[in-house]
Amino acid sequence: MTAPTSNYLVCLGRELHFMEWGAGHAETVVAWHGLARTGRDMDPIAAQLAARFRVVCPDTLGRGLSQWSPDPAREYCLAFYVQQAVALLDQLGIERCHWLGTSMGGAIGLAAAAGALRGRIRRLVLNDIGPELAPAALERIRAYAGSPPAFATVSELEQYFRSVYKPYGWLPDAQWRALTESSARRLPDGRVTPHYDPALVQQFVHHPDDYTQWEAWDRLDLPVLVLRGETSDLLLPEVAEAMRVRGPRAVVATIPGCGHAPALNTPEQYALVERFLAA
């Protein structure tokens, strides 16, 4: 298997960073991360899928190694992320792909599959995200994402991540360390903080209905797999059930031992995704 590569492309005038795994395979999976995370969260499942697929894992605008937006009120929103995704796929020569999205990454995929990438996304995997989000969970995420803490040491940052991302489920120590090191940046005063632009939460101020997507859901005409963390406070059971019976009538799988959102890092989770993509 070819080693993953780190890459940069300008999409709509903004530089995006992405990791690419399994270069040379005919079929592509776009694996897109959650709100305040980076594409490196997809390393475990990308390494698994790379035996069969080309896997592209972008850092969203304002996260990781991608550029921060100089116009956060306008650009930190699903519509702009979708436009950048189209530009990224076009530049990479990807005519059709599968989409695997965790949380916000799934919301981008849902919007794209119903709109600008309709017909180009063949199969859609939504990791603990739907067309309606629980308000309490949204407020929780907005609260911690909007004011990221800073710490004197990377070890303290890791302890913070272990606490706030405990709902991800089981991660071995090496993955907690990798998660921390791939999403840390140092401030001018020397402290370390999560590697994203705090202004990303302006999405909830200027685009308050971004995550209400039932109209888009009902327009979908492709196979959809929904992975729901057993104790998720974001994707409620009744919403997941509605996703099963309306629109594209998704296959819904409950992931035990996880909340929001499963880390996509166990053999059982790999198998669910691989079986669905291979169907």
Secondary structure, 3 states (H helix, E strand, C coil): CCCCEEEEEEECCEEEEEEEECCCCCCEEEEECCCCCCHHHHHHHHHHHCCCCEEEEECCCCECCCCCCCCHHHHCCHHHHHHHHHHHHHHCCCCCEEEEEECHHHHHHHHHHHCCCCCCEEEEEEECCCCCCCHHHHHHHHHHHHCCCCECCHHHHHHHHHHHCHHHCCCCHHHHHHHHHCCEEECCCCCEEECECHHHHHHHHHCCCCCCCHHHHHHCCCCEEEEEECCCCCCCHHHHHHHHHCCCCCEEEEECCCCCCCCCCCHHHHHHHHHHHHC
